[in-house]
Amino acid sequence: MGFFDFLFKNKRKMVGEFIENEAIVLDVRTKAEYSIGAISGSKNIPLQILSSNISDIKKLNKPVITCCASGMRSGTAASILKRNGINAINGGGWQRLSQLLAN
């Protein structure tokens, strides 16, 4: 098993644990990007306005898996959420996350 296989299996395990705890998938791409394709049931709050929606996300009282196009913005979003007391992980790119959720 290579290093990237190890990382992917760890992410799969973390995502699975979050889903077991009824996590929501938060897609932080722009509305235009989101409209092209997204994970079914995900919520779209673009990274640019995420900070102004923290209280609404907290009200959901659920863990959060963030995603975007490549994993960069979702990493920033997960950090913002964690700093605000929300249990969050970076799910990475939405297409790869979609594959993880399907398995």
N, C-alpha and C positions, 0 to 999 in steps of 0.2 A: 504494500500500500504506500503510495506516494504522499508527500506533504499535503498536496491540494485535496486528495481523497480524504485525508484525515480531517482537514478543515471542513469539507463539505459534509462529512458524516456528523461532525460536531454541530454544524448549523442545522442539519436535519433533526437532530435530537432536541436542540433548543426550540426550534419551531414547533416540533411535536408537543413538547411540554407546554408551550404557550397556548397552543390550540386546545389541549386538554383542559386548560384553565379558562376556556372561552374567550381567548384573545380576539381583538379586532385587528383587521389589516388596514393600515392607514397609508394610503398612497399619497406621497408628497410632491408628485409631478404637477405641472400646470394643468389647468382644466382642459386645454387643447390637447396635451399629451394624453391625458386620462381618457378623453373621448375617443381616441384612436384604438384603445384596447386597455383592459384592466382586469384584475382578478374579480370574479363574481362575488358580490357582497362586500367588497372593500369600500372604504370611505375615502373621499378625496378632499384633502386639505393641503393646498400648495404650501411648500416650505416658507414662501415669502409671507404668509399670513398665519403660520402655525402658532407663533407666540401669542397672538391675540385670540386664539381658540383653546388655550390651555384649560380654562375653567370648564368649558363644554366637554373636553376630553376626560377630565377628572370625573365629571358627573356620570360618565359611562361606567365607571368603577370596574374596568376590565384591563388586563394587560394589553399591550399594543405591539404589533409587529409592523415596523415601517418598511416601505419599499419605494422605489423610484425607477429610473431607467437603468442605472448602472450600480447603484449602491452608495454613491457619494452623498447625495442629498439625504437619503434615508439614514445614513450614519449621523449626519448633523442633526436630523430630526430626532433620532433616538436619544442623542446626547441632551438635546433641549428638553425632551420629555422626562428623562431621568433626573435632570437638575431640578425639575419641578415636581418631583415625587411620584412620577408615573412609572410603573414597571414596563420597560420597553426594550426591545432588541431591534437591531438592524437586520431586516430580512433580505436586503440587497436589491438586486434588480427584480422588477415585478414578474418578468417571464420565468426567471429561474425559481423564484419563490412559488409561482404558480405550479411548476413541476413538483416542487417539494410538497405542496399541499395536496396534490393529486395522488401522491404515493402513500 
